[in-house]
């Protein structure tokens, strides 16, 4: 964890020790929920604001741009639209905010589930009105247009030109060529007047590096009714060993035997509902009815896709609704551009339709909002130059609106190493506000193992990292799993021999392993007769000398370098003994080794039909896992409300860890028998009474490479990579990711990361049984007895 977090902790402790803020009965709001939490404070800007007395904001320039191949100055007249000036509350107010949110999640507290409005949050925990007036006056004096001061009082939307940015913040905006793509970014750390340093965290939007959607590129397949599976191209045996793209005949024969001549399995909504214990409570009317799930997106989908999905899979009868809109800010100039305006027609973004359809698959009675804002204007100039792009704008506009969702799902990712300090501060404050308002937020962890930046591409430039959007302690980070039946040879035990595409074929819960499509998949190595992943990779590489099949496609997990570990994450067996916020928290199905199992999506180009006579799109990734868990949360919300409890639950993670501690045991002392009982490998019968399925074998350690001569990559070797081989000619070194910066060995103690009993970086607490989760959650919240026998 970075030193600045320890400094902040000391500052908070000192503030609390010298100020009776947490015990004050009088608040700046006068709202009973905030009694003792929102103490009034004087403005912190106490000196004259001068442009000649400046201070530098550390980490406001992206260090990795040193690897860019070229840069040119951005024209002074270039518009910089909808930048966000990020304001930082005082240490005391941040401490009070965290204390209130902790109380909001404590069933024994007087503040339990007493959620705030955006205005109450801003008045209690934002920057004072006096300081905001001073900051906005300074922005206006620099020639900027102030578009909107958000009610959270931590965010000011403003616009100007590149010249005004240079003059006000003492940095040059440049165009960089990075990985052969042109990007906009500031050339050095920004500076601000020293008088403002207590209240300004930085500017979000001086670079245009934006997170990518965390889904797999869809595969287009054809249903074979006679073989009862989808047909799609697979590698073919017989290629000469050592030829480009050739692979060991054993690998090919194994892969073909999985699908019965190369078939692919496409899971239907009923499959996942069966696997995760949803169908029991669905049969008792718990469908997510009345609950709103917002999937925040940078692109739109064709609304008819959702209708097609619910019609084909018999979900329309549950009464869910769908709407797609572009959330505007509470006031001022609109910073949310309709993605349809960019393209002139409604585009089908794979990410968007996956999120909308599969949140519905789990909660078919819920109201689905596709809240989308483009990051670009019609001329493809940036409409908002900030790290999170249109997704950030969509999320913050929703959270600050008068009509807020109960649940938000986000399936985008970028590592903390590549995220500026202002962007990370803004993201974390946004998610804290959502939590305080009672909104449950679920964020995908990533699709490339120990570093989320690569999204399936092979890791060749960075070491360990964690998704900056998922490491906030106020969201639930969702990783990915794979069904273990194919590798284990137990498919007939868990899936019907003659599946129905529409009705699904899963018979029960299916044992899971971490999703990992690389040769670092230890479960695959063992099932294929190798004594280690390294031995498996060496054999693989022997017949794939070009590295064509090497990849980093795997569920992501890791430790935050910015956010501290929340108290609730310390209470479960085997949680990491570090000081960092660690992810994931939970995991659900995301994909499979050798791409055998996917989920079905219905698109405008490849619509679904009852007999699946046409071509069909299959997809996956942790972009699937997060919206599915959002759907499970909708079931929890409805089921809890049916017992007289509030609908909204805020961040789900504190409750999930409290319940997991009951099954897995605490960080010290003997573990209960249920730790072994709830092992995912015990299957449906063994885990039938468990809330969690504990995923304990396999890993998310995946492939990494570097040129044998590091000078080929600007002199930057790949850290955290254990190299097990070199391509013929000695040009490329290939390896597996580890927790050691410069590893000389590879094993359980240093692979990044293995599954294990209890919590793990590979799959968090594991997956859940929704029925058992609802029963346990009701008990945790002290729900009154049921009026009937219905669950």
Buried (B, 14 or more C-beta within 10 A) or exposed (E): BBEEBEEBBEBBEEBBEEBEBBEBEEBBBEBEBBBBBBBEBEBBBEEEBEBEEBEBBEBBBBEBBEBBEEBEEBEEEBBBBBBBBBBBBBBBBBBBBBBBBBBBBBEEEEBBBBBBBBBBBBBBBBBBBEBBEBBBEBBEEBEBBBBBBBBBBBBBBBBBBBBBBBBBBBBBBBBBEBEEEEBBBBBBBBBBBBBBBBBBBBBBBBBBBBBBBBBBEBBBBEBBEEEBBBBBEBBEBEBEEEEEEBBBEBBBEBBBEBBEEBBBBBBBBBBBBBBBBBBBBBEBBBBBBBBBBBBBBBBBBBBBBBEBBBBBBBBBEBBBEBEBBBBBBBEBBBBBBBBBEBEEEBBBBBBBBBBBBBBBBBBBBBBBBBBBBBBBBEEEEBBBBBBBBBBBBBBBBBBBBEEBBBBBBBBBBBBBBBBBBBBBBBBBBBBBBBBBBBBBBBBBBBBBBBBBBBBBEBBBBBBBBBBBBBBBBBBBBBBBBBBBBBBBEBBEBBBBEEBEBBEBBBBBBBBBBBBBBBBBBBBBBBBBEBEBBBBBBBBBBEBBBBBEBBBBBBBBBBBBBBBBBBEBBBBBBBBBEEBBBBBBBBBBBBBBBBBBBBBBBBBBEBBBBEEBEEBBBBBBBBBBBBBBBBBBBBBBBBBBBBBEBBBBBBBBBBBBBBBBBBBBBBBEEEBBEBBBBBBBBBBBEBBBEBBBBBBBBBBBBBBBBBBBEEEEBEEBBBBBBBBBBBBEEEEBBBBBBBBBEEBEEBEEEBBBBBBBBBBBBBBBBBBBBBBBBBBBBBEBBEBEEEEEEEB
